[in-house]
């Protein structure tokens, strides 16, 4: 499933927070869908804008719109939570629009994230934090070398299992 990724600049995230899908699409250069205006997505745009105000160096690492090729449909978004930390760890993040699920897009996003991590010399470890109830994401990472290394409590998402693999 070939994908390309379009940067979601801060102007697009601000437009999405304002509910302005047209301006967000223009700033991104692709036709974003209503999925980018859901409550979960809106939380993410606010969080990422606050993050970038504190850590502008994270911008090249965080969220991008995932565009299916050759049709050009925006199928979701993916990226890393932030730039690599001092230990070379990055954490992946991806979300597929329900209208495009079960077509291989999550696996394609994961493959692209793993390729990006492998290409960056400062990255040594890739992490995935997944709710134990999220069978789709657990299936997505299966077979990609991830090993469960623990668990954590996330204030937003609750209990998460932690998986890591070498970059």
N, C-alpha and C positions, 0 to 999 in steps of 0.2 A: 504494500500500500504506500505509494510515494506521497510524501508530504513536503511542503516547504513551510517556512516560518516567517511571519511578518511581525516586526517589532511593534509593541504597543507603547508608543511614547506617552510621556506624562500628559500631554494634551488630550490624548485619546482616553486615558483613565479618568481625567477630570470631566470630559464630556460624558463618559459612561455614568459617572456619579450623578451628573445632572439629568440623566435619562435621555441624552441626545445621541442616539445611535448613528444618525447621519453624519454629524461632525466627528464622532469617534471613528467611523469607517473612513472618512476622508483623511483623518490624521494617520490612520494605520495603512491606508492604501489597499484595503480589501473590504468586502462587504460583510461586516459583522452582523450577527444574528441576535435575536432577543435573548438567547442564552447568556449573552454578555451583560444582560440587565437583571438577571435573577438575583435573589437575596444573597446567595453564596458568592456570586461574582462581585456584586456591589461591595460586600465586605472585603473581598480580595483587593479591589482597586483602591479602596480607602487605606487598607493596610500597606499596600505597596507604595502609595504616594507618601505616606508617613515614613516608611522605611527609606525611601530615596532622599527625603529631606535630611535624614540622619546619616545615611551611607550612600552617597551618590555613586561610588565605585561599584555598587551592586547592579546598576542599571543594565550592563551588557549580559548579565546572568539571569535576570528574572523573566517574568512571563512574556510569552509570544503567542500570537494567534496561529493555530495550526490550520494549514490550508491544504486540502486534498488536491492532488494533481492527477489527471490534467483538467478536471472539471472546475477547479477554483473555489469549491465550496469550503467555507470556514467550518471546521468540524469540532473545534474546541480550543483549548489553550494549554501550554506547557512551559516549563522552564525549571529553574533551580530556585531554592528559597533565598539564596544570597550567593555572593562570590565565595570562592573557597576559603575556609577558615585557616587558622595558623597550622593546623595539622593536615591540610590538604583535603578536607572533607567537604563535599557538596551534597545537598539533599534534593532529590528530584520531586517534581510536582507536575501532575497532568490531570486534565479533566476533559472528557468527551461529551459533547452535546447529546442528550438522550436521543435526539432524532438521527444520530449517526453512530450509535453504539452497536457493538457486535459485528463490526465490519473490519476489524484489525487496526483501527486508528490508534488505540491506546498502545498496542505493541509497536506501532510505527513511531509514536512519540517517544516511547521508552528507548527504542533503538537509536533514535536521533540524539537523545539526551546522553546515552552511554557513549556514543561516538564523540560528542562534544567534550565530555569529561576526559575521554582517552586522549584527545588531541591537545589537551591543556597540560603542560608539564607540571604545573603547581598542584594539580588534582591527583590525589593518591587513593581516595576512597569515595564511593558513591553510596548514599544512604537512601532508603525508602522507609517512611513511617506510615503504616497502614492500620486502619481499624481492623480488629479481628473479625468483624462482621462484613467487611468489604471483600467478598469472595471474588469479585471481578478484578480488583487490583492485585489480590493475592495470586490469582491465575495469571495475570499479566506479567508479573515478575518471575514466575516459576520458569525454570530453565535458563535463566540469565545469570546464574552464578551468585545470586543473593543468598546469604546465610543469616538466620535470625540471631541477633546479638543481644537482645533484651527487649524491654518495653518501657513506655513512658506514659505519663498522664499529660494530655494536652488540654489547656483551658477551653479551647473551642471545640475540639473533636473528641475529647474523652480518651479512653485507653487506646494506645497505639502500639503495635508490634514494630520493633526496629530491625531492619534488614540492612546488611552492608555487603559490598563486594569491592574488590580492587578495581581501580579505574582502568 
